[in-house]
Amino acid sequence: MPVSQTPIERFEEYLVARGLRKTDQRRFLVEQVFSRHEHFDADQLIDQLPRRGDANYVSRPTVYRTLKEFVDAGLLRRFELNGRSVYEHDYGYPEHDHLYCVKCNRLIEFQSEEIAKLRDEIGRTHRFRVRSHRLIIQGVCQDCSSRQSQRRRQDRV
């Protein structure tokens, strides 16, 4: 889905609409979050940021507060996974679902027209206007399954 604004422009519009200040820290966090595409939690983001005393340092409370603002502004989506808040890009990113490996915690994105059609059909059947959905299928990825199979063969020897 093409977007008319960059994430920074979209966030600045959000801040102005709410009477909040455009700070260098907020701008730096937008740049950091949108410079890569990966799922992350607040601690992982903080680990990638400059340390106290370095240029562009952002405090832990500011990171948490700004992540909430990113979600409110429609830039990120937040979901719970194993008791932690995980974030992913939302603005300008196509709707998708996830496969989650319970062994290695790997999160795999996929898109399915069939799931979207089924979701819309279920909505029509129940006279429900669907805005979005989130599907996380839990299981074991191929890598972890292969490792487990190898261990089982070794145990039999």
PyMOL CGO cylinders between C-alpha atoms (Angstrom):
from pymol import cmd
from pymol.cgo import CYLINDER

trace = [
    CYLINDER, 0.00, 0.00, 0.00, 1.67, 3.25, -1.08, 0.3, 1, 1, 1, 1, 1, 1,
    CYLINDER, 1.67, 3.25, -1.08, 1.62, 6.02, 1.51, 0.3, 1, 1, 1, 1, 1, 1,
    CYLINDER, 1.62, 6.02, 1.51, 1.77, 9.75, 0.93, 0.3, 1, 1, 1, 1, 1, 1,
    CYLINDER, 1.77, 9.75, 0.93, 3.84, 10.55, 3.98, 0.3, 1, 1, 1, 1, 1, 1,
    CYLINDER, 3.84, 10.55, 3.98, 7.01, 9.18, 5.46, 0.3, 1, 1, 1, 1, 1, 1,
    CYLINDER, 7.01, 9.18, 5.46, 6.74, 7.70, 8.97, 0.3, 1, 1, 1, 1, 1, 1,
    CYLINDER, 6.74, 7.70, 8.97, 8.43, 10.83, 10.33, 0.3, 1, 1, 1, 1, 1, 1,
    CYLINDER, 8.43, 10.83, 10.33, 5.93, 13.11, 8.57, 0.3, 1, 1, 1, 1, 1, 1,
    CYLINDER, 5.93, 13.11, 8.57, 3.02, 10.98, 9.76, 0.3, 1, 1, 1, 1, 1, 1,
    CYLINDER, 3.02, 10.98, 9.76, 4.31, 11.05, 13.35, 0.3, 1, 1, 1, 1, 1, 1,
    CYLINDER, 4.31, 11.05, 13.35, 4.92, 14.80, 13.30, 0.3, 1, 1, 1, 1, 1, 1,
    CYLINDER, 4.92, 14.80, 13.30, 1.35, 15.30, 12.05, 0.3, 1, 1, 1, 1, 1, 1,
    CYLINDER, 1.35, 15.30, 12.05, 0.15, 13.16, 14.98, 0.3, 1, 1, 1, 1, 1, 1,
    CYLINDER, 0.15, 13.16, 14.98, 2.19, 15.22, 17.45, 0.3, 1, 1, 1, 1, 1, 1,
    CYLINDER, 2.19, 15.22, 17.45, 0.93, 18.56, 16.10, 0.3, 1, 1, 1, 1, 1, 1,
    CYLINDER, 0.93, 18.56, 16.10, -2.69, 17.36, 16.18, 0.3, 1, 1, 1, 1, 1, 1,
    CYLINDER, -2.69, 17.36, 16.18, -2.29, 16.54, 19.88, 0.3, 1, 1, 1, 1, 1, 1,
    CYLINDER, -2.29, 16.54, 19.88, -0.28, 19.60, 20.84, 0.3, 1, 1, 1, 1, 1, 1,
    CYLINDER, -0.28, 19.60, 20.84, 2.84, 17.55, 21.62, 0.3, 1, 1, 1, 1, 1, 1,
    CYLINDER, 2.84, 17.55, 21.62, 6.39, 18.72, 20.97, 0.3, 1, 1, 1, 1, 1, 1,
    CYLINDER, 6.39, 18.72, 20.97, 8.49, 17.49, 18.06, 0.3, 1, 1, 1, 1, 1, 1,
    CYLINDER, 8.49, 17.49, 18.06, 11.71, 16.55, 19.87, 0.3, 1, 1, 1, 1, 1, 1,
    CYLINDER, 11.71, 16.55, 19.87, 15.02, 15.26, 18.55, 0.3, 1, 1, 1, 1, 1, 1,
    CYLINDER, 15.02, 15.26, 18.55, 14.57, 12.11, 20.66, 0.3, 1, 1, 1, 1, 1, 1,
    CYLINDER, 14.57, 12.11, 20.66, 11.20, 11.30, 19.10, 0.3, 1, 1, 1, 1, 1, 1,
    CYLINDER, 11.20, 11.30, 19.10, 12.57, 11.93, 15.62, 0.3, 1, 1, 1, 1, 1, 1,
    CYLINDER, 12.57, 11.93, 15.62, 15.62, 9.74, 16.32, 0.3, 1, 1, 1, 1, 1, 1,
    CYLINDER, 15.62, 9.74, 16.32, 13.38, 6.90, 17.56, 0.3, 1, 1, 1, 1, 1, 1,
    CYLINDER, 13.38, 6.90, 17.56, 11.24, 7.04, 14.39, 0.3, 1, 1, 1, 1, 1, 1,
    CYLINDER, 11.24, 7.04, 14.39, 14.44, 6.84, 12.32, 0.3, 1, 1, 1, 1, 1, 1,
    CYLINDER, 14.44, 6.84, 12.32, 15.75, 3.89, 14.34, 0.3, 1, 1, 1, 1, 1, 1,
    CYLINDER, 15.75, 3.89, 14.34, 12.51, 1.90, 14.29, 0.3, 1, 1, 1, 1, 1, 1,
    CYLINDER, 12.51, 1.90, 14.29, 11.91, 2.43, 10.55, 0.3, 1, 1, 1, 1, 1, 1,
    CYLINDER, 11.91, 2.43, 10.55, 15.53, 1.94, 9.45, 0.3, 1, 1, 1, 1, 1, 1,
    CYLINDER, 15.53, 1.94, 9.45, 15.03, -1.83, 9.68, 0.3, 1, 1, 1, 1, 1, 1,
    CYLINDER, 15.03, -1.83, 9.68, 12.12, -4.19, 9.41, 0.3, 1, 1, 1, 1, 1, 1,
    CYLINDER, 12.12, -4.19, 9.41, 11.93, -6.64, 12.25, 0.3, 1, 1, 1, 1, 1, 1,
    CYLINDER, 11.93, -6.64, 12.25, 9.67, -7.48, 15.14, 0.3, 1, 1, 1, 1, 1, 1,
    CYLINDER, 9.67, -7.48, 15.14, 11.05, -6.17, 18.42, 0.3, 1, 1, 1, 1, 1, 1,
    CYLINDER, 11.05, -6.17, 18.42, 10.24, -5.46, 22.03, 0.3, 1, 1, 1, 1, 1, 1,
    CYLINDER, 10.24, -5.46, 22.03, 11.20, -2.34, 23.99, 0.3, 1, 1, 1, 1, 1, 1,
    CYLINDER, 11.20, -2.34, 23.99, 14.28, -3.96, 25.54, 0.3, 1, 1, 1, 1, 1, 1,
    CYLINDER, 14.28, -3.96, 25.54, 15.62, -5.02, 22.14, 0.3, 1, 1, 1, 1, 1, 1,
    CYLINDER, 15.62, -5.02, 22.14, 15.17, -1.47, 20.85, 0.3, 1, 1, 1, 1, 1, 1,
    CYLINDER, 15.17, -1.47, 20.85, 16.85, 0.02, 23.93, 0.3, 1, 1, 1, 1, 1, 1,
    CYLINDER, 16.85, 0.02, 23.93, 19.83, -2.36, 23.47, 0.3, 1, 1, 1, 1, 1, 1,
    CYLINDER, 19.83, -2.36, 23.47, 20.33, -0.97, 19.94, 0.3, 1, 1, 1, 1, 1, 1,
    CYLINDER, 20.33, -0.97, 19.94, 20.28, 2.68, 21.05, 0.3, 1, 1, 1, 1, 1, 1,
    CYLINDER, 20.28, 2.68, 21.05, 23.22, 4.84, 22.21, 0.3, 1, 1, 1, 1, 1, 1,
    CYLINDER, 23.22, 4.84, 22.21, 24.14, 4.55, 25.89, 0.3, 1, 1, 1, 1, 1, 1,
    CYLINDER, 24.14, 4.55, 25.89, 23.80, 7.28, 28.51, 0.3, 1, 1, 1, 1, 1, 1,
    CYLINDER, 23.80, 7.28, 28.51, 26.32, 10.02, 27.81, 0.3, 1, 1, 1, 1, 1, 1,
    CYLINDER, 26.32, 10.02, 27.81, 26.48, 9.26, 24.06, 0.3, 1, 1, 1, 1, 1, 1,
    CYLINDER, 26.48, 9.26, 24.06, 24.91, 11.42, 21.36, 0.3, 1, 1, 1, 1, 1, 1,
    CYLINDER, 24.91, 11.42, 21.36, 21.22, 10.65, 20.72, 0.3, 1, 1, 1, 1, 1, 1,
    CYLINDER, 21.22, 10.65, 20.72, 20.77, 8.90, 24.09, 0.3, 1, 1, 1, 1, 1, 1,
    CYLINDER, 20.77, 8.90, 24.09, 17.08, 8.21, 24.84, 0.3, 1, 1, 1, 1, 1, 1,
    CYLINDER, 17.08, 8.21, 24.84, 15.98, 7.20, 28.34, 0.3, 1, 1, 1, 1, 1, 1,
    CYLINDER, 15.98, 7.20, 28.34, 14.02, 4.00, 28.97, 0.3, 1, 1, 1, 1, 1, 1,
    CYLINDER, 14.02, 4.00, 28.97, 10.82, 5.86, 30.03, 0.3, 1, 1, 1, 1, 1, 1,
    CYLINDER, 10.82, 5.86, 30.03, 10.98, 7.98, 26.85, 0.3, 1, 1, 1, 1, 1, 1,
    CYLINDER, 10.98, 7.98, 26.85, 11.31, 4.84, 24.72, 0.3, 1, 1, 1, 1, 1, 1,
    CYLINDER, 11.31, 4.84, 24.72, 8.24, 3.24, 26.35, 0.3, 1, 1, 1, 1, 1, 1,
    CYLINDER, 8.24, 3.24, 26.35, 6.19, 6.46, 26.10, 0.3, 1, 1, 1, 1, 1, 1,
    CYLINDER, 6.19, 6.46, 26.10, 7.20, 7.01, 22.46, 0.3, 1, 1, 1, 1, 1, 1,
    CYLINDER, 7.20, 7.01, 22.46, 6.42, 3.41, 21.46, 0.3, 1, 1, 1, 1, 1, 1,
    CYLINDER, 6.42, 3.41, 21.46, 2.89, 3.94, 22.81, 0.3, 1, 1, 1, 1, 1, 1,
    CYLINDER, 2.89, 3.94, 22.81, 2.66, 7.14, 20.75, 0.3, 1, 1, 1, 1, 1, 1,
    CYLINDER, 2.66, 7.14, 20.75, 3.83, 5.23, 17.63, 0.3, 1, 1, 1, 1, 1, 1,
    CYLINDER, 3.83, 5.23, 17.63, 1.01, 2.74, 18.17, 0.3, 1, 1, 1, 1, 1, 1,
    CYLINDER, 1.01, 2.74, 18.17, -1.54, 5.54, 18.75, 0.3, 1, 1, 1, 1, 1, 1,
    CYLINDER, -1.54, 5.54, 18.75, -0.29, 7.29, 15.58, 0.3, 1, 1, 1, 1, 1, 1,
    CYLINDER, -0.29, 7.29, 15.58, -0.80, 4.12, 13.52, 0.3, 1, 1, 1, 1, 1, 1,
    CYLINDER, -0.80, 4.12, 13.52, 2.91, 3.61, 12.83, 0.3, 1, 1, 1, 1, 1, 1,
    CYLINDER, 2.91, 3.61, 12.83, 3.33, 0.39, 14.81, 0.3, 1, 1, 1, 1, 1, 1,
    CYLINDER, 3.33, 0.39, 14.81, 1.15, -2.50, 15.89, 0.3, 1, 1, 1, 1, 1, 1,
    CYLINDER, 1.15, -2.50, 15.89, 1.63, -4.00, 19.34, 0.3, 1, 1, 1, 1, 1, 1,
    CYLINDER, 1.63, -4.00, 19.34, 0.76, -7.54, 20.33, 0.3, 1, 1, 1, 1, 1, 1,
    CYLINDER, 0.76, -7.54, 20.33, 1.45, -9.85, 23.25, 0.3, 1, 1, 1, 1, 1, 1,
    CYLINDER, 1.45, -9.85, 23.25, 3.69, -12.85, 22.68, 0.3, 1, 1, 1, 1, 1, 1,
    CYLINDER, 3.69, -12.85, 22.68, 4.85, -15.01, 25.59, 0.3, 1, 1, 1, 1, 1, 1,
    CYLINDER, 4.85, -15.01, 25.59, 4.03, -12.28, 28.09, 0.3, 1, 1, 1, 1, 1, 1,
    CYLINDER, 4.03, -12.28, 28.09, 5.96, -9.52, 26.33, 0.3, 1, 1, 1, 1, 1, 1,
    CYLINDER, 5.96, -9.52, 26.33, 4.82, -6.65, 24.12, 0.3, 1, 1, 1, 1, 1, 1,
    CYLINDER, 4.82, -6.65, 24.12, 6.10, -7.09, 20.58, 0.3, 1, 1, 1, 1, 1, 1,
    CYLINDER, 6.10, -7.09, 20.58, 5.99, -4.33, 17.97, 0.3, 1, 1, 1, 1, 1, 1,
    CYLINDER, 5.99, -4.33, 17.97, 5.91, -4.42, 14.18, 0.3, 1, 1, 1, 1, 1, 1,
    CYLINDER, 5.91, -4.42, 14.18, 5.52, -1.85, 11.42, 0.3, 1, 1, 1, 1, 1, 1,
    CYLINDER, 5.52, -1.85, 11.42, 1.92, -1.01, 10.58, 0.3, 1, 1, 1, 1, 1, 1,
    CYLINDER, 1.92, -1.01, 10.58, 2.02, 2.22, 8.56, 0.3, 1, 1, 1, 1, 1, 1,
    CYLINDER, 2.02, 2.22, 8.56, 2.23, 1.46, 4.85, 0.3, 1, 1, 1, 1, 1, 1,
    CYLINDER, 2.23, 1.46, 4.85, 2.78, -2.23, 5.50, 0.3, 1, 1, 1, 1, 1, 1,
    CYLINDER, 2.78, -2.23, 5.50, 0.38, -4.83, 4.07, 0.3, 1, 1, 1, 1, 1, 1,
    CYLINDER, 0.38, -4.83, 4.07, -1.86, -6.83, 6.37, 0.3, 1, 1, 1, 1, 1, 1,
    CYLINDER, -1.86, -6.83, 6.37, -0.27, -10.15, 7.24, 0.3, 1, 1, 1, 1, 1, 1,
    CYLINDER, -0.27, -10.15, 7.24, -0.33, -12.98, 9.75, 0.3, 1, 1, 1, 1, 1, 1,
    CYLINDER, -0.33, -12.98, 9.75, 2.32, -14.90, 11.67, 0.3, 1, 1, 1, 1, 1, 1,
    CYLINDER, 2.32, -14.90, 11.67, 3.68, -18.34, 12.34, 0.3, 1, 1, 1, 1, 1, 1,
    CYLINDER, 3.68, -18.34, 12.34, 5.37, -18.49, 15.77, 0.3, 1, 1, 1, 1, 1, 1,
    CYLINDER, 5.37, -18.49, 15.77, 7.87, -21.21, 16.70, 0.3, 1, 1, 1, 1, 1, 1,
    CYLINDER, 7.87, -21.21, 16.70, 7.44, -22.08, 20.38, 0.3, 1, 1, 1, 1, 1, 1,
    CYLINDER, 7.44, -22.08, 20.38, 10.94, -23.61, 20.50, 0.3, 1, 1, 1, 1, 1, 1,
    CYLINDER, 10.94, -23.61, 20.50, 13.16, -20.82, 19.08, 0.3, 1, 1, 1, 1, 1, 1,
    CYLINDER, 13.16, -20.82, 19.08, 10.68, -17.90, 19.30, 0.3, 1, 1, 1, 1, 1, 1,
    CYLINDER, 10.68, -17.90, 19.30, 11.02, -17.22, 15.56, 0.3, 1, 1, 1, 1, 1, 1,
    CYLINDER, 11.02, -17.22, 15.56, 8.19, -15.15, 14.08, 0.3, 1, 1, 1, 1, 1, 1,
    CYLINDER, 8.19, -15.15, 14.08, 7.47, -15.75, 10.38, 0.3, 1, 1, 1, 1, 1, 1,
    CYLINDER, 7.47, -15.75, 10.38, 5.21, -13.39, 8.43, 0.3, 1, 1, 1, 1, 1, 1,
    CYLINDER, 5.21, -13.39, 8.43, 2.90, -14.60, 5.68, 0.3, 1, 1, 1, 1, 1, 1,
    CYLINDER, 2.90, -14.60, 5.68, 0.00, -13.27, 3.64, 0.3, 1, 1, 1, 1, 1, 1,
    CYLINDER, 0.00, -13.27, 3.64, -3.03, -15.31, 2.66, 0.3, 1, 1, 1, 1, 1, 1,
    CYLINDER, -3.03, -15.31, 2.66, -5.86, -14.21, 0.40, 0.3, 1, 1, 1, 1, 1, 1,
    CYLINDER, -5.86, -14.21, 0.40, -7.81, -17.25, 1.58, 0.3, 1, 1, 1, 1, 1, 1,
    CYLINDER, -7.81, -17.25, 1.58, -7.68, -16.10, 5.22, 0.3, 1, 1, 1, 1, 1, 1,
    CYLINDER, -7.68, -16.10, 5.22, -8.73, -12.56, 4.22, 0.3, 1, 1, 1, 1, 1, 1,
    CYLINDER, -8.73, -12.56, 4.22, -11.68, -13.92, 2.19, 0.3, 1, 1, 1, 1, 1, 1,
    CYLINDER, -11.68, -13.92, 2.19, -12.73, -16.20, 5.05, 0.3, 1, 1, 1, 1, 1, 1,
    CYLINDER, -12.73, -16.20, 5.05, -12.47, -13.31, 7.54, 0.3, 1, 1, 1, 1, 1, 1,
    CYLINDER, -12.47, -13.31, 7.54, -14.67, -11.11, 5.31, 0.3, 1, 1, 1, 1, 1, 1,
    CYLINDER, -14.67, -11.11, 5.31, -17.17, -13.90, 4.74, 0.3, 1, 1, 1, 1, 1, 1,
    CYLINDER, -17.17, -13.90, 4.74, -17.46, -14.52, 8.49, 0.3, 1, 1, 1, 1, 1, 1,
    CYLINDER, -17.46, -14.52, 8.49, -17.96, -10.80, 9.01, 0.3, 1, 1, 1, 1, 1, 1,
    CYLINDER, -17.96, -10.80, 9.01, -20.77, -10.67, 6.44, 0.3, 1, 1, 1, 1, 1, 1,
    CYLINDER, -20.77, -10.67, 6.44, -22.43, -13.77, 7.91, 0.3, 1, 1, 1, 1, 1, 1,
    CYLINDER, -22.43, -13.77, 7.91, -22.50, -12.12, 11.34, 0.3, 1, 1, 1, 1, 1, 1,
    CYLINDER, -22.50, -12.12, 11.34, -23.29, -8.63, 10.00, 0.3, 1, 1, 1, 1, 1, 1,
    CYLINDER, -23.29, -8.63, 10.00, -20.00, -7.43, 11.39, 0.3, 1, 1, 1, 1, 1, 1,
    CYLINDER, -20.00, -7.43, 11.39, -17.80, -4.80, 9.78, 0.3, 1, 1, 1, 1, 1, 1,
    CYLINDER, -17.80, -4.80, 9.78, -14.24, -6.15, 9.96, 0.3, 1, 1, 1, 1, 1, 1,
    CYLINDER, -14.24, -6.15, 9.96, -11.53, -3.50, 10.44, 0.3, 1, 1, 1, 1, 1, 1,
    CYLINDER, -11.53, -3.50, 10.44, -8.54, -5.78, 10.88, 0.3, 1, 1, 1, 1, 1, 1,
    CYLINDER, -8.54, -5.78, 10.88, -7.48, -9.08, 12.31, 0.3, 1, 1, 1, 1, 1, 1,
    CYLINDER, -7.48, -9.08, 12.31, -4.47, -10.74, 13.86, 0.3, 1, 1, 1, 1, 1, 1,
    CYLINDER, -4.47, -10.74, 13.86, -3.65, -14.41, 13.47, 0.3, 1, 1, 1, 1, 1, 1,
    CYLINDER, -3.65, -14.41, 13.47, -0.68, -16.06, 15.16, 0.3, 1, 1, 1, 1, 1, 1,
    CYLINDER, -0.68, -16.06, 15.16, -0.33, -19.76, 14.49, 0.3, 1, 1, 1, 1, 1, 1,
    CYLINDER, -0.33, -19.76, 14.49, 1.88, -21.44, 17.10, 0.3, 1, 1, 1, 1, 1, 1,
    CYLINDER, 1.88, -21.44, 17.10, 3.93, -24.52, 16.38, 0.3, 1, 1, 1, 1, 1, 1,
    CYLINDER, 3.93, -24.52, 16.38, 7.48, -25.70, 15.68, 0.3, 1, 1, 1, 1, 1, 1,
    CYLINDER, 7.48, -25.70, 15.68, 9.50, -24.44, 12.69, 0.3, 1, 1, 1, 1, 1, 1,
    CYLINDER, 9.50, -24.44, 12.69, 11.30, -26.76, 10.29, 0.3, 1, 1, 1, 1, 1, 1,
    CYLINDER, 11.30, -26.76, 10.29, 14.74, -26.00, 11.76, 0.3, 1, 1, 1, 1, 1, 1,
    CYLINDER, 14.74, -26.00, 11.76, 13.63, -26.91, 15.27, 0.3, 1, 1, 1, 1, 1, 1,
    CYLINDER, 13.63, -26.91, 15.27, 11.78, -30.00, 14.00, 0.3, 1, 1, 1, 1, 1, 1,
    CYLINDER, 11.78, -30.00, 14.00, 14.94, -31.15, 12.18, 0.3, 1, 1, 1, 1, 1, 1,
    CYLINDER, 14.94, -31.15, 12.18, 17.08, -30.67, 15.29, 0.3, 1, 1, 1, 1, 1, 1,
    CYLINDER, 17.08, -30.67, 15.29, 14.56, -32.59, 17.38, 0.3, 1, 1, 1, 1, 1, 1,
    CYLINDER, 14.56, -32.59, 17.38, 14.48, -35.45, 14.83, 0.3, 1, 1, 1, 1, 1, 1,
    CYLINDER, 14.48, -35.45, 14.83, 18.28, -35.66, 14.84, 0.3, 1, 1, 1, 1, 1, 1,
    CYLINDER, 18.28, -35.66, 14.84, 18.32, -35.87, 18.65, 0.3, 1, 1, 1, 1, 1, 1,
    CYLINDER, 18.32, -35.87, 18.65, 15.74, -38.63, 18.63, 0.3, 1, 1, 1, 1, 1, 1,
    CYLINDER, 15.74, -38.63, 18.63, 17.83, -40.66, 16.15, 0.3, 1, 1, 1, 1, 1, 1,
    CYLINDER, 17.83, -40.66, 16.15, 20.92, -40.17, 18.29, 0.3, 1, 1, 1, 1, 1, 1,
    CYLINDER, 20.92, -40.17, 18.29, 19.03, -41.32, 21.41, 0.3, 1, 1, 1, 1, 1, 1,
    CYLINDER, 19.03, -41.32, 21.41, 18.11, -44.57, 19.65, 0.3, 1, 1, 1, 1, 1, 1,
    CYLINDER, 18.11, -44.57, 19.65, 21.72, -45.37, 18.77, 0.3, 1, 1, 1, 1, 1, 1,
]
cmd.load_cgo(trace, "trace")
